[in-house]
Amino acid sequence: MFELLVVLLILGLVAGLAVLAVGGGPSRVMEHEARRLVELAGLARDEALLTGQERALGFSRDGYAFLERVFLDDDRVTWVEVERAPLGPRSLERLGLELRLRQDGRRIPLDDRADRPQVLFNGAGELTAFELELRPVQGGAVLRVTGLPDGRLEWETLR
């Protein structure tokens, strides 16, 4: 009888550890995505600083893309999505997350495309200030990524 209890205890511990190791849950997924965004934005900022060429970040309702400026001719300029890893476009739809952007205290409406520059990274290492909320589509805790004008990026869980 005692041996059976020990075996059940061990099985319970192993099952619990397996759930913790495999389980993501919305808050863990959001935390991972926030860290990823902060690191990639830091990389884009560093590229702009090293090359002197502006980079940008565009958001859609369910994803984001890093952009680079391309000169079409002497008078025309456009922004195109960076396709190379790790700065390629990122969709969060399959993760069940949506984005909300605020700049200068105002909510910025996001559409289905992330090809418009909303955050600029200049050659001095500075960026356009912003607050981005990552939210589960089904509701729950919200995570905020903040971009500060001096180029620093931070994130925090709101609720």
MIVOSE-643362 format. One record per atom (N, C-alpha, C, O): residue number from 1; x, y, z; residue in three letters; atom name. Coordinates in Angstrom, 1 decimal, decimal comma. Last residue first. Layout:
// MIVOSE-643362
k  X  Y  Z  r  a
NUM  X  Y  Z  ALA  CA
...
//
This chain:
// MIVOSE-643362
k  X  Y  Z  r  a
159  -2,5  43,5  -16,3  ARG  N
159  -3,5  42,9  -15,5  ARG  CA
159  -3,7  41,4  -16,0  ARG  C
159  -4,5  40,7  -15,4  ARG  O
158  0,0  44,3  -17,4  LEU  N
158  -0,9  45,3  -16,8  LEU  CA
158  -1,9  44,6  -15,9  LEU  C
158  -2,2  45,1  -14,8  LEU  O
157  3,4  43,6  -17,5  THR  N
157  2,1  43,0  -17,5  THR  CA
157  1,2  44,0  -16,8  THR  C
157  1,5  44,5  -15,7  THR  O
156  5,8  45,3  -19,6  GLU  N
156  5,2  45,0  -18,3  GLU  CA
156  3,8  44,4  -18,5  GLU  C
156  3,1  44,7  -19,5  GLU  O
155  8,8  46,4  -21,2  TRP  N
155  7,5  45,7  -21,2  TRP  CA
155  7,1  45,4  -19,8  TRP  C
155  7,9  45,2  -18,9  TRP  O
154  10,8  48,8  -23,0  GLU  N
154  10,4  48,1  -21,8  GLU  CA
154  9,1  47,4  -22,0  GLU  C
154  8,3  47,7  -22,9  GLU  O
153  13,5  50,2  -24,8  LEU  N
153  12,2  49,5  -24,9  LEU  CA
153  12,0  48,7  -23,6  LEU  C
153  12,9  48,1  -23,1  LEU  O
152  15,2  53,2  -25,7  ARG  N
152  15,0  52,1  -24,8  ARG  CA
152  13,6  51,5  -25,0  ARG  C
152  12,6  52,2  -25,3  ARG  O
151  15,4  55,5  -27,2  GLY  N
151  15,7  54,2  -27,8  GLY  CA
151  15,5  53,0  -26,9  GLY  C
151  15,6  51,9  -27,4  GLY  O
150  14,4  57,8  -26,2  ASP  N
150  15,9  57,6  -26,2  ASP  CA
150  16,3  56,3  -26,8  ASP  C
150  17,5  56,0  -26,8  ASP  O
149  11,6  57,6  -26,3  PRO  N
149  12,3  58,4  -27,3  PRO  CA
149  13,8  58,2  -27,3  PRO  C
149  14,4  58,3  -28,4  PRO  O
148  10,6  54,2  -25,7  LEU  N
148  10,9  55,5  -25,2  LEU  CA
148  11,8  56,3  -26,2  LEU  C
148  12,5  55,6  -27,0  LEU  O
147  8,0  52,0  -26,0  GLY  N
147  9,2  52,5  -26,7  GLY  CA
147  9,5  53,9  -26,2  GLY  C
147  8,6  54,7  -26,4  GLY  O
146  6,6  49,4  -24,2  THR  N
146  6,8  50,8  -24,3  THR  CA
146  8,1  51,1  -25,0  THR  C
146  9,1  50,6  -24,6  THR  O
145  4,2  46,9  -24,2  VAL  N
145  5,6  47,2  -24,6  VAL  CA
145  5,6  48,7  -24,8  VAL  C
145  4,8  49,3  -25,5  VAL  O
144  2,0  45,3  -22,0  ARG  N
144  2,4  46,5  -22,7  ARG  CA
144  3,9  46,6  -22,9  ARG  C
144  4,7  46,5  -22,0  ARG  O
143  -0,4  42,8  -21,8  LEU  N
143  1,0  43,1  -21,7  LEU  CA
143  1,3  44,4  -22,5  LEU  C
143  0,8  44,5  -23,7  LEU  O
142  -3,2  41,7  -20,0  VAL  N
142  -2,7  42,5  -21,1  VAL  CA
142  -1,2  42,8  -20,8  VAL  C
142  -0,9  43,1  -19,7  VAL  O
141  -5,2  38,8  -19,3  ALA  N
141  -4,2  39,7  -19,0  ALA  CA
141  -3,7  40,5  -20,2  ALA  C
141  -3,7  39,9  -21,3  ALA  O
140  -8,3  38,5  -21,2  GLY  N
140  -7,4  38,1  -20,1  GLY  CA
140  -6,3  39,2  -19,9  GLY  C
140  -6,6  40,4  -20,2  GLY  O
139  -9,6  37,6  -24,4  GLY  N
139  -9,6  38,3  -23,2  GLY  CA
139  -8,7  37,8  -22,2  GLY  C
139  -8,2  36,6  -22,3  GLY  O
138  -9,3  36,2  -26,8  GLN  N
138  -10,4  35,8  -25,9  GLN  CA
138  -10,5  36,5  -24,6  GLN  C
138  -11,3  36,2  -23,7  GLN  O
137  -7,1  37,4  -27,8  VAL  N
137  -8,3  37,7  -28,5  VAL  CA
137  -9,5  37,3  -27,6  VAL  C
137  -10,5  38,0  -27,6  VAL  O
136  -4,8  38,9  -25,5  PRO  N
136  -5,4  37,7  -26,0  PRO  CA
136  -6,8  38,0  -26,7  PRO  C
136  -7,5  38,8  -26,1  PRO  O
135  -2,8  41,6  -26,5  ARG  N
135  -4,0  41,1  -25,8  ARG  CA
135  -4,4  39,8  -26,3  ARG  C
135  -4,4  39,6  -27,6  ARG  O
134  -0,3  44,0  -26,1  LEU  N
134  -0,6  42,6  -26,6  LEU  CA
134  -1,7  42,1  -25,8  LEU  C
134  -1,6  42,1  -24,6  LEU  O
133  0,0  47,4  -26,8  GLU  N
133  -0,6  46,4  -25,9  GLU  CA
133  -0,8  45,1  -26,7  GLU  C
133  -1,3  45,1  -27,8  GLU  O
132  2,5  49,8  -27,0  LEU  N
132  1,8  48,7  -27,7  LEU  CA
132  1,3  47,7  -26,7  LEU  C
132  2,0  47,2  -25,8  LEU  O
131  3,3  53,1  -27,2  GLU  N
131  2,9  52,0  -26,3  GLU  CA
131  2,1  51,0  -27,1  GLU  C
131  1,1  51,4  -27,8  GLU  O
130  6,1  55,1  -28,3  PHE  N
130  4,9  54,4  -28,5  PHE  CA
130  4,6  53,5  -27,3  PHE  C
130  5,4  53,2  -26,5  PHE  O
129  8,3  57,5  -29,9  ALA  N
129  7,7  56,9  -28,6  ALA  CA
129  6,4  56,2  -29,0  ALA  C
129  5,6  56,7  -29,8  ALA  O
128  10,6  56,7  -32,3  THR  N
128  9,3  57,3  -32,1  THR  CA
128  8,7  56,7  -30,8  THR  C
128  8,5  55,4  -30,8  THR  O
127  14,0  56,7  -31,2  LEU  N
127  12,8  56,1  -31,8  LEU  CA
127  11,6  56,9  -31,5  LEU  C
127  11,6  57,7  -30,6  LEU  O
126  17,6  56,9  -31,6  GLU  N
126  16,3  57,3  -31,0  GLU  CA
126  15,2  56,6  -31,8  GLU  C
126  15,4  56,2  -32,9  GLU  O
125  20,0  56,5  -32,8  GLY  N
125  19,6  55,5  -31,8  GLY  CA
125  18,3  55,8  -31,1  GLY  C
125  17,9  55,2  -30,2  GLY  O
124  20,6  58,1  -34,9  ALA  N
124  21,1  58,5  -33,6  ALA  CA
124  20,7  57,5  -32,5  ALA  C
124  21,1  57,7  -31,3  ALA  O
123  19,2  57,3  -37,1  GLY  N
123  20,6  57,0  -37,0  GLY  CA
123  21,3  57,4  -35,7  GLY  C
123  22,5  57,1  -35,5  GLY  O
122  16,0  56,2  -35,8  ASN  N
122  16,9  57,1  -36,6  ASN  CA
122  18,3  56,7  -36,4  ASN  C
122  18,6  55,8  -35,6  ASN  O
121  13,2  54,4  -36,3  PHE  N
121  14,5  54,3  -35,6  PHE  CA
121  15,4  55,1  -36,4  PHE  C
121  15,7  54,8  -37,6  PHE  O
120  9,7  55,0  -36,0  LEU  N
120  10,9  55,2  -36,7  LEU  CA
120  12,2  55,1  -35,8  LEU  C
120  12,1  55,5  -34,7  LEU  O
119  6,7  53,6  -36,2  VAL  N
119  7,8  53,8  -35,2  VAL  CA
119  9,0  53,9  -36,1  VAL  C
119  9,4  53,0  -36,8  VAL  O
118  5,2  53,3  -38,4  GLN  N
118  4,6  54,0  -37,3  GLN  CA
118  5,6  54,3  -36,2  GLN  C
118  5,4  55,3  -35,4  GLN  O
117  5,1  52,8  -41,8  PRO  N
117  5,9  53,1  -40,7  PRO  CA
117  5,2  53,9  -39,6  PRO  C
117  4,7  55,0  -39,9  PRO  O
116  3,0  50,2  -43,1  ARG  N
116  3,2  51,7  -42,9  ARG  CA
116  4,1  51,9  -41,7  ARG  C
116  3,8  51,3  -40,7  ARG  O
115  2,5  47,5  -43,3  ASP  N
115  3,5  48,1  -44,2  ASP  CA
115  3,7  49,6  -44,1  ASP  C
115  4,3  50,2  -45,0  ASP  O
114  0,8  45,7  -42,1  ALA  N
114  1,8  46,3  -41,3  ALA  CA
114  2,9  47,0  -42,1  ALA  C
114  4,1  47,1  -41,7  ALA  O
113  -2,7  45,4  -42,5  ARG  N
113  -1,4  45,4  -43,1  ARG  CA
113  -0,4  46,2  -42,2  ARG  C
113  -0,8  47,2  -41,6  ARG  O
112  -5,2  45,6  -41,4  ASP  N
112  -4,7  44,3  -41,7  ASP  CA
112  -3,3  44,2  -42,2  ASP  C
112  -2,7  43,1  -42,3  ASP  O
111  -4,9  48,4  -39,1  ASP  N
111  -5,7  47,6  -40,1  ASP  CA
111  -5,0  46,3  -40,3  ASP  C
111  -4,3  45,8  -39,4  ASP  O
110  -5,4  50,4  -36,2  LEU  N
110  -4,6  49,4  -37,0  LEU  CA
110  -5,5  48,6  -38,0  LEU  C
110  -6,6  48,3  -37,6  LEU  O
109  -5,5  53,6  -35,0  PRO  N
109  -6,3  52,5  -35,6  PRO  CA
109  -5,3  51,7  -36,4  PRO  C
109  -4,5  52,2  -37,2  PRO  O
108  -4,0  54,6  -32,0  ILE  N
108  -3,8  54,6  -33,5  ILE  CA
108  -4,6  53,4  -34,0  ILE  C
108  -4,3  52,2  -33,7  ILE  O
107  -5,0  56,6  -29,3  ARG  N
107  -5,0  55,2  -29,9  ARG  CA
107  -4,9  55,3  -31,4  ARG  C
107  -5,7  56,1  -32,0  ARG  O
106  -2,8  59,0  -27,9  ARG  N
106  -3,9  58,6  -28,7  ARG  CA
106  -3,8  57,2  -29,2  ARG  C
106  -2,7  56,7  -29,5  ARG  O
105  -0,5  59,6  -26,6  GLY  N
105  -1,7  59,5  -25,8  GLY  CA
105  -2,9  59,2  -26,6  GLY  C
105  -4,0  59,1  -26,0  GLY  O
104  1,5  59,4  -28,5  ASP  N
104  1,1  60,7  -28,0  ASP  CA
104  -0,2  60,7  -27,3  ASP  C
104  -1,0  61,6  -27,4  ASP  O
103  0,1  56,4  -29,5  GLN  N
103  1,2  57,3  -29,7  GLN  CA
103  0,7  58,7  -29,3  GLN  C
103  -0,4  59,1  -29,6  GLN  O
102  -0,7  52,9  -29,2  ARG  N
102  -1,0  54,3  -28,7  ARG  CA
102  0,3  55,1  -29,0  ARG  C
102  1,4  54,7  -28,7  ARG  O
101  -2,2  50,0  -30,5  LEU  N
101  -1,1  50,9  -30,5  LEU  CA
101  -1,5  52,3  -30,0  LEU  C
101  -2,6  52,8  -30,4  LEU  O
100  -2,8  46,6  -29,9  ARG  N
100  -3,4  48,0  -29,9  ARG  CA
100  -2,2  48,9  -29,7  ARG  C
100  -1,4  48,7  -28,8  ARG  O
99  -3,1  43,3  -31,3  LEU  N
99  -2,3  44,5  -30,9  LEU  CA
99  -3,1  45,7  -30,9  LEU  C
99  -4,1  45,9  -31,6  LEU  O
98  -3,8  39,9  -30,3  GLU  N
98  -4,1  41,1  -31,1  GLU  CA
98  -3,3  42,3  -30,5  GLU  C
98  -2,9  42,3  -29,3  GLU  O
97  -3,4  36,4  -30,4  LEU  N
97  -3,1  37,7  -29,9  LEU  CA
97  -3,5  38,8  -30,8  LEU  C
97  -3,4  38,6  -32,1  LEU  O
96  -3,3  33,7  -31,2  GLY  N
96  -4,5  34,2  -30,5  GLY  CA
96  -4,3  35,6  -29,8  GLY  C
96  -4,9  35,9  -28,8  GLY  O
95  -1,4  32,7  -32,7  LEU  N
95  -1,1  32,7  -31,3  LEU  CA
95  -2,3  33,2  -30,5  LEU  C
95  -2,3  33,1  -29,2  LEU  O
94  -2,2  33,4  -35,2  ARG  N
94  -2,2  32,0  -34,8  ARG  CA
94  -2,0  31,7  -33,4  ARG  C
94  -2,3  30,7  -32,8  ARG  O
93  -1,6  36,2  -35,1  GLU  N
93  -3,0  35,7  -35,2  GLU  CA
93  -3,1  34,2  -34,8  GLU  C
93  -4,0  33,9  -34,0  GLU  O
92  0,8  37,3  -35,3  LEU  N
92  0,4  36,8  -34,0  LEU  CA
92  -1,0  36,2  -34,0  LEU  C
92  -1,5  35,8  -32,9  LEU  O
91  3,3  37,4  -37,7  SER  N
91  1,9  37,4  -37,5  SER  CA
91  1,7  36,7  -36,1  SER  C
91  2,3  35,7  -35,8  SER  O
90  6,0  39,4  -38,8  ARG  N
90  5,5  38,5  -37,7  ARG  CA
90  4,0  38,6  -37,5  ARG  C
90  3,5  39,6  -37,3  ARG  O
89  8,5  39,8  -41,3  PRO  N
89  7,2  40,1  -40,8  PRO  CA
89  6,7  39,0  -39,8  PRO  C
89  7,1  37,8  -39,9  PRO  O
88  12,0  39,6  -40,3  GLY  N
88  10,9  39,4  -41,2  GLY  CA
88  9,6  39,6  -40,5  GLY  C
88  9,5  39,7  -39,3  GLY  O
87  14,3  39,7  -38,8  LEU  N
87  13,5  40,9  -38,8  LEU  CA
87  12,3  40,8  -39,8  LEU  C
87  11,6  41,7  -40,0  LEU  O
86  16,3  37,8  -38,7  PRO  N
86  15,1  37,6  -37,9  PRO  CA
86  14,1  38,7  -37,9  PRO  C
86  13,1  38,7  -37,2  PRO  O
85  15,6  37,1  -42,1  ALA  N
85  15,5  36,7  -40,6  ALA  CA
85  16,6  37,5  -39,9  ALA  C
85  17,6  37,8  -40,5  ALA  O
84  14,4  39,4  -44,5  ARG  N
84  15,4  38,6  -44,0  ARG  CA
84  15,2  38,3  -42,5  ARG  C
84  14,7  39,2  -41,7  ARG  O
83  12,5  41,3  -45,3  GLU  N
83  12,2  39,9  -45,4  GLU  CA
83  13,2  38,9  -44,8  GLU  C
83  12,9  37,8  -44,5  GLU  O
82  11,1  44,3  -44,4  VAL  N
82  12,4  43,5  -44,4  VAL  CA
82  12,0  42,0  -44,4  VAL  C
82  11,2  41,6  -43,6  VAL  O
81  8,8  46,0  -46,5  GLU  N
81  9,1  45,1  -45,4  GLU  CA
81  10,4  44,4  -45,5  GLU  C
81  10,8  44,0  -46,6  GLU  O
80  9,5  49,4  -47,5  VAL  N
80  9,3  48,0  -47,8  VAL  CA
80  9,6  47,1  -46,6  VAL  C
80  10,5  47,4  -45,8  VAL  O
79  8,6  52,6  -48,3  TRP  N
79  9,0  51,7  -47,2  TRP  CA
79  8,6  50,3  -47,6  TRP  C
79  7,5  50,1  -48,1  TRP  O
78  9,8  55,0  -50,7  THR  N
78  8,8  54,1  -50,1  THR  CA
78  9,4  53,3  -49,0  THR  C
78  10,7  53,2  -48,9  THR  O
77  10,2  58,1  -52,5  VAL  N
77  10,7  57,1  -51,5  VAL  CA
77  9,6  56,3  -51,0  VAL  C
77  8,4  56,7  -50,9  VAL  O
76  11,1  60,2  -55,2  ARG  N
76  10,1  59,3  -54,5  ARG  CA
76  10,8  58,2  -53,6  ARG  C
76  11,9  57,7  -54,0  ARG  O
75  13,0  61,7  -56,4  ASP  N
75  11,8  62,4  -55,8  ASP  CA
75  11,0  61,5  -55,0  ASP  C
75  10,2  61,9  -54,1  ASP  O
74  14,9  60,1  -57,6  ASP  N
74  15,3  61,3  -56,8  ASP  CA
74  14,2  61,9  -56,0  ASP  C
74  14,5  62,6  -55,0  ASP  O
73  13,4  56,9  -56,9  ASP  N
73  14,2  57,8  -57,8  ASP  CA
73  14,5  59,0  -56,9  ASP  C
73  14,4  59,0  -55,7  ASP  O
72  13,0  55,2  -54,7  LEU  N
72  12,6  54,8  -56,1  LEU  CA
72  13,3  55,6  -57,2  LEU  C
72  13,7  55,1  -58,2  LEU  O
71  14,7  54,2  -52,0  PHE  N
71  14,6  55,3  -52,9  PHE  CA
71  14,2  54,8  -54,3  PHE  C
71  15,0  54,0  -54,9  PHE  O
70  13,3  52,7  -49,1  VAL  N
70  13,9  52,4  -50,4  VAL  CA
70  13,7  53,7  -51,3  VAL  C
70  12,5  54,2  -51,4  VAL  O
69  13,7  51,9  -45,7  ARG  N
69  13,4  52,9  -46,7  ARG  CA
69  14,1  52,6  -48,0  ARG  C
69  15,3  52,3  -48,0  ARG  O
68  12,3  49,0  -44,2  GLU  N
68  13,4  49,8  -44,6  GLU  CA
68  13,0  50,8  -45,7  GLU  C
68  12,2  50,4  -46,5  GLU  O
67  10,6  47,7  -41,3  LEU  N
67  10,6  48,3  -42,7  LEU  CA
67  11,9  49,0  -42,9  LEU  C
67  12,5  49,5  -42,0  LEU  O
66  9,1  44,9  -39,7  PHE  N
66  10,2  45,9  -39,7  PHE  CA
66  10,3  46,4  -41,2  PHE  C
66  10,2  45,6  -42,1  PHE  O
65  5,8  44,4  -38,7  ALA  N
65  6,9  44,2  -39,7  ALA  CA
65  7,9  45,3  -39,5  ALA  C
65  7,5  46,4  -39,3  ALA  O
64  3,3  42,5  -36,9  TYR  N
64  4,2  43,7  -37,1  TYR  CA
64  5,2  43,3  -38,1  TYR  C
64  5,4  42,1  -38,4  TYR  O
63  -0,1  41,7  -35,9  GLY  N
63  1,3  41,4  -36,3  GLY  CA
63  2,0  42,7  -36,5  GLY  C
63  1,5  43,8  -36,2  GLY  O
62  -2,9  42,2  -35,9  ASP  N
62  -2,4  41,0  -35,4  ASP  CA
62  -1,0  40,6  -35,8  ASP  C
62  -0,6  39,5  -35,9  ASP  O
61  -3,3  44,8  -36,8  ARG  N
61  -4,1  44,3  -35,7  ARG  CA
61  -3,5  43,1  -35,1  ARG  C
61  -3,6  42,9  -33,9  ARG  O
60  0,0  45,9  -37,5  SER  N
60  -1,3  45,6  -37,9  SER  CA
60  -2,1  45,2  -36,7  SER  C
60  -1,5  45,1  -35,6  SER  O
59  2,8  48,3  -37,6  PHE  N
59  1,9  47,3  -36,9  PHE  CA
59  0,6  47,1  -37,6  PHE  C
59  0,1  48,0  -38,3  PHE  O
58  6,2  48,8  -38,4  GLY  N
58  4,8  49,0  -38,7  GLY  CA
58  3,9  47,9  -38,0  GLY  C
58  4,4  46,7  -37,9  GLY  O
57  9,1  50,4  -37,9  LEU  N
57  8,3  49,3  -37,4  LEU  CA
57  6,8  49,7  -37,7  LEU  C
57  6,4  50,8  -37,4  LEU  O
56  12,2  51,3  -39,6  ALA  N
56  10,8  51,6  -39,1  ALA  CA
56  10,2  50,3  -38,7  ALA  C
56  10,6  49,2  -39,0  ALA  O
55  15,3  52,9  -40,0  ARG  N
55  14,5  51,7  -40,0  ARG  CA
55  13,2  52,1  -39,4  ARG  C
55  13,0  53,1  -38,8  ARG  O
54  17,6  55,0  -41,6  GLU  N
54  16,4  54,8  -40,8  GLU  CA
54  15,8  53,4  -41,1  GLU  C
54  15,9  52,9  -42,2  GLU  O
53  21,1  54,6  -41,6  GLN  N
53  19,9  54,5  -42,4  GLN  CA
53  18,7  54,2  -41,5  GLN  C
53  18,7  53,3  -40,6  GLN  O
52  23,4  54,3  -40,2  GLY  N
52  22,9  55,7  -40,4  GLY  CA
52  21,6  55,7  -41,2  GLY  C
52  21,2  56,8  -41,6  GLY  O
51  24,4  51,9  -39,4  THR  N
51  24,4  52,2  -40,8  THR  CA
51  24,0  53,7  -41,1  THR  C
51  24,3  54,2  -42,2  THR  O
50  24,2  52,0  -36,6  LEU  N
50  25,4  51,6  -37,2  LEU  CA
50  25,5  52,0  -38,7  LEU  C
50  26,6  52,5  -39,2  LEU  O
49  21,5  52,8  -36,1  LEU  N
49  22,6  53,5  -35,5  LEU  CA
49  23,9  53,2  -36,2  LEU  C
49  24,7  54,1  -36,5  LEU  O
48  20,1  50,8  -37,5  ALA  N
48  20,0  52,2  -37,9  ALA  CA
48  21,1  53,0  -37,3  ALA  C
48  21,6  53,9  -38,0  ALA  O
47  20,9  48,6  -36,0  GLU  N
47  21,2  48,7  -37,4  GLU  CA
47  21,1  50,1  -37,9  GLU  C
47  22,0  50,5  -38,6  GLU  O
46  19,8  49,3  -33,5  ASP  N
46  21,2  49,2  -33,6  ASP  CA
46  21,7  49,2  -35,1  ASP  C
46  22,7  49,8  -35,4  ASP  O
45  17,0  49,1  -34,1  ARG  N
45  17,6  50,4  -33,7  ARG  CA
45  19,1  50,4  -33,8  ARG  C
45  19,7  51,4  -34,3  ARG  O
44  16,9  46,4  -34,7  ALA  N
44  16,6  47,4  -35,8  ALA  CA
44  17,2  48,7  -35,4  ALA  C
44  17,7  49,4  -36,3  ALA  O
43  17,5  45,4  -32,2  LEU  N
43  18,4  45,0  -33,3  LEU  CA
43  18,1  46,1  -34,4  LEU  C
43  19,1  46,5  -35,0  LEU  O
42  15,3  46,3  -30,7  GLY  N
42  16,7  46,8  -30,4  GLY  CA
42  17,7  46,5  -31,5  GLY  C
42  18,6  47,3  -31,7  GLY  O
41  13,3  44,9  -32,0  ALA  N
41  13,3  46,4  -32,1  ALA  CA
41  14,7  46,9  -31,7  ALA  C
41  15,2  47,9  -32,3  ALA  O
40  14,1  42,4  -31,1  LEU  N
40  14,1  42,7  -32,5  LEU  CA
40  14,1  44,2  -32,7  LEU  C
40  14,8  44,7  -33,6  LEU  O
39  13,6  42,6  -28,3  GLU  N
39  14,9  42,3  -28,8  GLU  CA
39  15,1  42,6  -30,3  GLU  C
39  16,1  43,2  -30,7  GLU  O
38  10,9  43,3  -28,2  VAL  N
38  11,8  44,2  -27,7  VAL  CA
38  13,2  43,9  -28,2  VAL  C
38  14,0  44,8  -28,5  VAL  O
37  9,8  41,0  -29,5  LEU  N
37  9,6  42,3  -30,1  LEU  CA
37  10,6  43,3  -29,6  LEU  C
37  11,3  44,0  -30,3  LEU  O
36  10,5  39,0  -27,5  ARG  N
36  10,9  38,9  -28,9  ARG  CA
36  10,9  40,3  -29,6  ARG  C
36  11,8  40,7  -30,3  ARG  O
35  9,1  39,9  -25,3  ARG  N
35  10,6  39,9  -25,3  ARG  CA
35  11,1  39,8  -26,7  ARG  C
35  12,1  40,5  -27,0  ARG  O
34  6,5  39,6  -26,3  ALA  N
34  7,0  40,9  -25,9  ALA  CA
34  8,5  40,9  -25,9  ALA  C
34  9,1  41,9  -26,4  ALA  O
33  6,4  36,8  -26,7  GLU  N
33  6,3  37,7  -27,9  GLU  CA
33  6,8  39,1  -27,5  GLU  C
33  7,4  39,8  -28,4  GLU  O
32  6,6  35,9  -24,1  HIS  N
32  7,6  35,5  -25,1  HIS  CA
32  7,6  36,4  -26,3  HIS  C
32  8,7  36,9  -26,7  HIS  O
31  4,3  37,0  -23,0  GLU  N
31  5,6  37,4  -22,5  GLU  CA
31  6,7  37,1  -23,5  GLU  C
31  7,6  37,9  -23,7  GLU  O
30  2,4  35,7  -24,5  MET  N
30  2,5  37,1  -24,6  MET  CA
30  3,9  37,6  -24,1  MET  C
30  4,5  38,4  -24,7  MET  O
29  2,8  33,1  -23,5  VAL  N
29  3,0  33,3  -24,9  VAL  CA
29  3,2  34,8  -25,1  VAL  C
29  4,0  35,3  -25,9  VAL  O
28  2,1  33,4  -20,8  ARG  N
28  3,5  33,0  -21,2  ARG  CA
28  3,8  33,3  -22,6  ARG  C
28  4,9  33,7  -23,0  ARG  O
27  -0,6  34,1  -21,1  SER  N
27  0,4  35,0  -20,5  SER  CA
27  1,8  34,7  -20,8  SER  C
27  2,6  35,6  -21,0  SER  O
26  -1,8  31,8  -22,3  PRO  N
26  -1,7  33,1  -23,0  PRO  CA
26  -0,7  34,0  -22,4  PRO  C
26  0,0  34,7  -23,1  PRO  O
25  0,1  28,7  -22,1  GLY  N
25  -0,9  29,7  -21,6  GLY  CA
25  -0,7  31,0  -22,3  GLY  C
25  0,4  31,4  -22,7  GLY  O
24  2,0  26,6  -22,2  GLY  N
24  2,4  28,0  -22,5  GLY  CA
24  1,4  29,0  -21,9  GLY  C
24  1,8  29,9  -21,2  GLY  O
23  3,3  23,5  -21,1  GLY  N
23  2,2  24,5  -21,1  GLY  CA
23  2,7  25,9  -21,4  GLY  C
23  3,8  26,3  -20,9  GLY  O
22  5,6  22,0  -20,9  VAL  N
22  5,0  22,1  -22,2  VAL  CA
22  4,0  23,3  -22,2  VAL  C
22  3,9  24,0  -23,2  VAL  O
21  6,4  22,4  -18,2  ALA  N
21  7,4  22,5  -19,3  ALA  CA
21  6,8  22,7  -20,6  ALA  C
21  7,3  23,4  -21,5  ALA  O
20  4,1  22,0  -16,7  LEU  N
20  4,8  23,2  -16,7  LEU  CA
20  5,8  23,4  -17,8  LEU  C
20  5,9  24,5  -18,3  LEU  O
19  3,5  19,3  -17,5  VAL  N
19  2,6  20,4  -17,8  VAL  CA
19  3,2  21,7  -17,8  VAL  C
19  3,0  22,6  -18,6  VAL  O
18  5,7  18,0  -16,4  ALA  N
18  5,5  18,0  -17,8  ALA  CA
18  4,5  19,1  -18,3  ALA  C
18  4,7  19,7  -19,3  ALA  O
17  5,4  18,5  -13,7  LEU  N
17  6,5  19,1  -14,3  LEU  CA
17  6,3  19,1  -15,8  LEU  C
17  6,7  20,0  -16,5  LEU  O
16  3,0  16,9  -13,3  GLY  N
16  3,0  18,4  -13,0  GLY  CA
16  4,2  19,1  -13,7  GLY  C
16  4,0  20,2  -14,3  GLY  O
15  4,0  14,4  -13,9  ALA  N
15  2,9  15,0  -14,7  ALA  CA
15  2,9  16,5  -14,5  ALA  C
15  2,7  17,2  -15,5  ALA  O
14  5,8  14,1  -11,8  VAL  N
14  6,3  14,0  -13,2  VAL  CA
14  5,2  14,7  -14,1  VAL  C
14  5,6  15,4  -15,0  VAL  O
13  4,1  14,2  -9,6  LEU  N
13  5,2  15,2  -9,8  LEU  CA
13  5,6  15,2  -11,2  LEU  C
13  5,8  16,3  -11,7  LEU  O
12  2,5  11,9  -10,1  GLY  N
12  1,9  13,2  -10,0  GLY  CA
12  2,9  14,3  -10,2  GLY  C
12  2,7  15,3  -10,9  GLY  O
11  4,4  9,8  -10,0  LEU  N
11  3,7  10,1  -11,2  LEU  CA
11  3,0  11,5  -11,2  LEU  C
11  3,0  12,2  -12,2  LEU  O
10  5,1  10,1  -7,2  ILE  N
10  6,1  10,3  -8,3  ILE  CA
10  5,4  10,6  -9,6  ILE  C
10  5,8  11,5  -10,3  ILE  O
9  2,6  9,4  -6,1  LEU  N
9  3,2  10,7  -5,8  LEU  CA
9  4,2  11,1  -6,9  LEU  C
9  4,3  12,2  -7,4  LEU  O
8  2,3  6,8  -7,0  LEU  N
8  1,3  7,8  -7,4  LEU  CA
8  1,9  9,2  -7,2  LEU  C
8  1,6  10,1  -8,0  LEU  O
7  4,5  5,6  -5,6  VAL  N
7  4,4  5,6  -7,1  VAL  CA
7  3,4  6,7  -7,6  VAL  C
7  3,8  7,4  -8,6  VAL  O
6  3,7  6,0  -3,0  VAL  N
6  4,9  6,6  -3,4  VAL  CA
6  4,9  6,7  -5,0  VAL  C
6  5,3  7,7  -5,5  VAL  O
5  1,3  4,4  -2,9  LEU  N
5  1,3  5,9  -2,7  LEU  CA
5  2,5  6,6  -3,2  LEU  C
5  2,4  7,7  -3,8  LEU  O
4  2,5  1,9  -3,4  LEU  N
4  1,5  2,4  -4,3  LEU  CA
4  1,4  4,0  -4,2  LEU  C
4  1,3  4,7  -5,2  LEU  O
3  3,9  1,5  -1,0  GLU  N
3  4,6  1,6  -2,3  GLU  CA
3  3,7  2,2  -3,4  GLU  C
3  4,2  3,0  -4,2  GLU  O
2  1,9  1,3  0,8  PHE  N
2  2,8  2,4  0,9  PHE  CA
2  3,5  2,6  -0,4  PHE  C
2  3,7  3,8  -0,9  PHE  O
1  0,8  -1,2  0,0  MET  N
1  0,0  0,0  0,0  MET  CA
1  0,9  1,3  0,0  MET  C
1  0,6  2,2  -0,8  MET  O
//
